[in-house]
Amino acid sequence: MRRFGQFLMWIGAAVGLFDSLVIVIHSGAPPGAIWLVNPALAKLTMIAAGGLMAGGAVTARVAYQRELRRLESAAPTARLP
């Protein structure tokens, strides 16, 4: 599950990077109404990339907490004096 979380974070970062590169490369305003659609699609893509990264972070954190609970239950309890 931790690998799946890391995979989601990497995909989110790649989508965000790709979107940023497309914005920089294609920064000229084309004629017509398409200039209204392009920024909206770019914003939606950035929101999707952020969602992927957040979902990956949550998944990785849940996996880490599960692993900690499993290790705590398997390890003998140490008593402090």
PAZAPA-4460 file (N, C-alpha, C; in steps of 0.05 Angstrom, whole numbers, plus 32768, in hexadecimal, padded with zeros to 4 digits):
% residues 81
    n_x    n_y    n_z   ca_x   ca_y   ca_z    c_x    c_y    c_z   seq   type   mol
   8010   7FE8   8000   8000   8000   8000   8011   8019   8000     1      M     A
   8028   8017   800D   803B   802E   800D   8045   8034   7FF1     2      R     A
   804B   801E   7FE2   8054   8022   7FC6   803F   802F   7FB5     3      R     A
   8026   8027   7FB9   8010   8033   7FAA   800E   8051   7FB1     4      F     A
   8011   8059   7FCA   8011   8075   7FD2   8027   8084   7FC5     5      G     A
   803F   8078   7FC4   8056   8086   7FB7   8051   8088   7F99     6      Q     A
   8045   8073   7F8E   803F   8074   7F71   802B   808A   7F6B     7      F     A
   8017   808E   7F7B   8004   80A4   7F77   8011   80BF   7F79     8      L     A
   8023   80C1   7F8D   8031   80DB   7F90   8043   80E1   7F77     9      M     A
   8050   80CC   7F6D   8061   80D0   7F55   8050   80D7   7F3D    10      W     A
   803A   80CA   7F3A   8028   80D0   7F23   801E   80EC   7F25    11      I     A
   8016   80F4   7F3D   800D   8110   7F41   8022   8124   7F3B    12      G     A
   803B   811F   7F43   8051   8131   7F3D   8056   8132   7F1F    13      A     A
   8054   811B   7F12   8059   811A   7EF5   8043   8129   7EE6    14      A     A
   802A   8125   7EEE   8014   8134   7EE1   8018   8152   7EE5    15      V     A
   801F   815A   7EFD   8023   8177   7F02   803A   8182   7EF2    16      G     A
   8050   8173   7EF0   8067   817C   7EE1   8060   817E   7EC3    17      L     A
   8053   8169   7EB9   804B   8169   7E9D   8038   8181   7E97    18      F     A
   8026   8186   7EA8   8013   819D   7EA5   8022   81B7   7EA5    19      D     A
   8035   81BA   7EB7   8045   81D2   7EB8   8056   81D6   7E9F    20      S     A
   8061   81C1   7E95   8071   81C3   7E7C   805F   81CA   7E65    21      L     A
   8047   81BF   7E63   8035   81C6   7E4E   802D   81E3   7E4F    22      V     A
   8028   81ED   7E67   8021   820A   7E6B   8038   821C   7E62    23      I     A
   8050   8215   7E69   8067   8225   7E62   806C   8224   7E43    24      V     A
   806B   820D   7E38   8070   820A   7E1B   805A   8216   7E0A    25      I     A
   8042   8213   7E13   802B   821C   7E03   801F   8236   7E0F    26      H     A
   802F   8249   7E16   8026   8261   7E24   8018   8275   7E12    27      S     A
   801A   8273   7DF8   800D   8286   7DE6   7FEF   8282   7DE7    28      G     A
   7FE0   8299   7DE5   7FC3   8298   7DE6   7FB8   8293   7DCA    29      A     A
   7FAC   827B   7DC5   7FA1   8276   7DAB   7F88   8286   7DA6    30      P     A
   7F81   828B   7D8D   7F69   829B   7D87   7F50   828A   7D8D    31      P     A
   7F3A   8298   7D92   7F20   828B   7D96   7F1B   8286   7DB4    32      G     A
   7F06   8277   7DB9   7EFE   8272   7DD5   7F0F   825D   7DE3    33      A     A
   7F21   8250   7DD5   7F32   823B   7DE1   7F44   8247   7DF7    34      I     A
   7F49   8261   7DF6   7F5A   826D   7E0B   7F4C   826D   7E26    35      W     A
   7F32   8269   7E26   7F23   8267   7E3F   7F24   824A   7E4A    36      L     A
   7F26   8237   7E38   7F25   821B   7E40   7F41   8212   7E4A    37      V     A
   7F56   821A   7E3D   7F71   8210   7E44   7F78   8216   7E61    38      N     A
   7F75   822E   7E6C   7F7B   8233   7E88   7F6A   8222   7E9B    39      P     A
   7F51   821E   7E94   7F3F   820E   7EA5   7F49   81F1   7EA6    40      A     A
   7F50   81E6   7E8F   7F5B   81CB   7E8E   7F75   81C9   7E9D    41      L     A
   7F86   81DD   7E9B   7F9F   81DD   7EA9   7F9A   81DD   7EC7    42      A     A
   7F87   81ED   7ED0   7F81   81EE   7EED   7F76   81D3   7EF7    43      K     A
   7F64   81C8   7EE7   7F59   81AE   7EEE   7F6E   8198   7EF0    44      L     A
   7F82   819A   7EDD   7F98   8186   7EDD   7FA9   818A   7EF6    45      T     A
   7FAE   81A3   7EFE   7FBE   81A8   7F16   7FAF   819E   7F2F    46      M     A
   7F94   81A2   7F30   7F84   8198   7F46   7F85   817A   7F47    47      I     A
   7F84   816D   7F30   7F85   8150   7F2F   7FA1   8146   7F38    48      A     A
   7FB6   8154   7F30   7FD1   814C   7F39   7FD3   814F   7F58    49      A     A
   7FC9   8165   7F62   7FC9   8168   7F7F   7FB9   8153   7F8E    50      G     A
   7FA2   814B   7F82   7F92   8136   7F8D   7FA0   811B   7F8E    51      G     A
   7FAF   8115   7F78   7FBE   80FD   7F77   7FD4   80FC   7F8C    52      L     A
   7FE1   8113   7F8F   7FF7   8115   7FA3   7FEC   8112   7FBF    53      M     A
   7FD5   811F   7FC4   7FC9   811E   7FDF   7FBF   8101   7FE4    54      A     A
   7FB3   80F5   7FD1   7FAA   80D9   7FD5   7FC1   80C6   7FDA    55      G     A
   7FD7   80CB   7FCB   7FEF   80BA   7FD0   7FFB   80BE   7FEB    56      G     A
   7FFB   80D7   7FF4   8006   80DD   800F   7FF5   80D0   8025    57      A     A
   7FDA   80D2   8022   7FC8   80C6   8035   7FCC   80A7   8035    58      V     A
   7FCE   809B   801E   7FD1   807E   801C   7FEC   8076   8028    59      T     A
   8001   8084   8023   801B   807D   802F   801A   8081   804D    60      A     A
   800C   8095   8057   800B   8099   8074   7FFB   8083   8082    61      R     A
   7FE5   807B   8075   7FD5   8065   8081   7FE6   804B   8081    62      V     A
   7FF5   8046   806C   8005   802E   806B   801B   802F   8081    63      A     A
   8026   8047   8085   803B   804A   809A   802F   8046   80B5    64      Y     A
   8018   8051   80BB   800B   804D   80D5   8004   802F   80D9    65      Q     A
   7FFA   8022   80C5   7FF4   8005   80C7   800D   7FF5   80CE    66      R     A
   8023   7FFC   80C1   803C   7FEE   80C6   8046   7FF3   80E2    67      E     A
   8043   800C   80EC   804B   8012   8107   803B   8002   811B    68      L     A
   8021   8000   8117   800F   7FF1   8129   8017   7FD3   8128    69      R     A
   801D   7FC9   8111   8024   7FAD   810E   803E   7FA8   811D    70      R     A
   8052   7FBA   811A   806C   7FB6   8127   8069   7FB9   8146    71      L     A
   8058   7FCB   814F   8054   7FCF   816C   8047   7FB7   8178    72      E     A
   8034   7FAA   816A   8027   7F93   8175   8039   7F7A   8174    73      S     A
   804C   7F79   8162   805E   7F62   8160   8075   7F64   8173    74      A     A
   807D   7F7C   817A   8095   7F80   818B   808D   7F7D   81A8    75      A     A
   809E   7F72   81B8   8099   7F70   81D5   8099   7F8C   81E1    76      P     A
   8089   7F90   81F5   8087   7FAA   8202   809E   7FAD   8215    77      T     A
   80AC   7FC3   8211   80C3   7FC9   8223   80B9   7FDB   823A    78      A     A
   80C0   7FD3   8252   80B7   7FE2   8269   80CE   7FF3   8273    79      R     A
   80C8   800C   8277   80DC   801E   8281   80DC   801D   82A0    80      L     A
   80F3   8021   82AC   80F4   8020   82CA   80E7   8038   82D6    81      P     A
***
